[in-house]
Every structure is written in C-alpha cells, then in structure tokens.
Amino acid sequence: MANIFDMMPRFSYSRDLHAHLKGLDITCSSYSAGTTIYGYVVMIMLIVSPIIMANFYYGIFNRPKFANFWVWLLNVLIASAITFCCAFIQSSSDLKHSRYCSQLHFNTVDCLLFGFTAATYTVIACLLISFIIKWKSLNNKKIPG
C-alpha cells in the first residue's frame, strides 16, 4: 500500500515521516511486516470513497433536488475530510506518544501535510469512482459533467 504514496506526489511532508508511515520500527532496524499507516489510510480511502459515491448515485442523494455539482462536491469533501482525519490522527498519535524510530525527525506540520495528501488522493478516487458508476444512476448520471 505504501507504493501508492511512493509513486504519486506528496505535499512535501518529510522523508522521515514517510519512513515511519512505511513501517520503520521503533528500533530503527527494519520495516514491520504488519499493517503500516499507509495501508491503514489507503484502506480507509478505499472503503469510504465508494460508499459515499454509491450513496450519492444510488442512495439517499439519488433525487432530482440533489442532482447538482455542489451536492456531489460536498459528498467528495466529506469523504476527503474523513480520510484526512484518519491520516492526521494516526500519524500525529504516533508522534505524540513517541512510537517511532528515535532517528527520525518529523513534526505536526508533516502530519498535517500527510493528511492533506491523503485527502487529495481521496478526491481523485471519488472522481474516478464517479466516472465509473454514475451511468446507471437515475438522477445524477450527469454529475460531475
């Protein structure tokens, strides 16, 4: 899962935070084989984005009065806010409780930038999901245009 964040641009959070998010253990000797913070955030993004977009196209928001760009954008922003919160809280929690390699140096701003990066990827995911699933919607098939 960290490969997604390796391949795509990041909002300039530090390489040290990147190493921590990839799973560098507290002893600074190896990367953990378990779930990384990147994996956790990608999982959140891949669960939240389809649910919110499916709700917009086929659920509660599939009504003529909600068939506009601004309601779609609000749904996308909600999905990205959820992902942002999860990314920021998880990374800053490790910072606050010193659960990271002592050779790494990162701060709260890095955690915020990681959250913004995750939120941006969520917006992109929602946009892609929208283009894939919107065609069978009764009311919202033309949003986004």
N, C-alpha and C positions, 0 to 999 in steps of 0.2 A: 504494500500500500504506500510505503514511503516513496516508491518510484514515481508515483503521480506527482508528488511535490518536488522530486528531483528533476523531472522533465519539464515542468512548467515554471514560469517566472514566479518569484516570491516578492512580497513587499518589503524587501531589504531587512528582514529580521536576521539576526546574527547566525554565523555558521555554527557557533557553539550551541545555540538553541536548536538549530537543525540537527546537530549530532545527538542532542538529548531527545528530540522528538523521534528520531530514528531508533532509539532504544539503547543508547550507550549507558551501561550500568553504572552504579554508584562507585564501583571500584576503578572505573575508567579503563578496564582491561578488555571488555568485549561488548558486543551488542547483544541484547537479550533476545531470546528466541520467541518470547511471548508477544502479546499484543503491544504494539507501540502506540504512542499518542497519535501518530499519523494514521495508523489503522483505525483507531477509535473514531477520529474525526471523519475519515472517509466513510466509515460505516454509518455514522450519523447522517452525513450528507446523502448517502445512497438510500437511506430509509426515509428521511424527512422530505427530500425533494420530490420523489414520485408520489408520496402520499398527498402532499399539498397540491401538486399539479393535478393529480387524479380527482381530488376534491373539487378543484376549480372546473375541470372539464366534464366531470360526470357526477359530482356530488351536490353539495349544498349550493355552490355558486353557479351551477348549470341552469340559470334562469335568465330570461331576457333583461331584467333590470341590472344584472351583474355583468352583462356582455359588453364590457369596455376595457380599454387598456389599463386604466387606473386600478381597477379591482384586481386584474391579473398582476400588475406591478406590486400591489400591496401583498398579495399572496407570495410572490417571489421574495419580497423584503422580509416577510415573516419567516420563510424558510432559511434565508441567509442569516437572520438575527439568531435563530435557534442554533445554527451551526457556529456562528461567531461566539455565542455564549459558551457553548460546549468546548470549543477550541481554547478560548481565553481562560476559562475557569480551570480546565485540566492542566494547561501549561503553567499558569500562574500559581496553581496549588502546589505543584512540584517545586517551584521557585520559593514560595513562602515557607514550605516545610523542609527545604534543603534536601529534596530527594533527587539529586542529580550529582554527576561527577564533579568533584571539587576543582578540577582543572578547567571546567567550563565557566564562562563568564557571560551571562545574559541578564536582562532586567525586565521590568514590567512592560516597557515600551516594545521590546521584542515580542512579548506575549500578545500585546495588542496588535502588532503587525501580523503575527501569525493568525490571529482571529480574523483580521481583515482579508488575508489571503484565502482562508477557508471560506469566508463569506462570498468572496468573488467567485471562487470555484462553484459555490452553490448556485449563484446567479447563472453561471454558464450552464450548469447541469439542468437547472429549471428551464432555461431557454431551449436546450436540446430536447429535453423531455416534452416540452410543449409542442415543438415541431413534429415530434413522433406521434403523440397521442391525440392531438387536437382534432383530427379529421373526422372522427366519429361522434364528436360532441354535437348535440342538437342546437345549442345556442352560442357556444363560444368557439366554434371552429375557425373563426377569422381573427382570433386574438392569440398571440400578437400577429400583426399583419404582415 
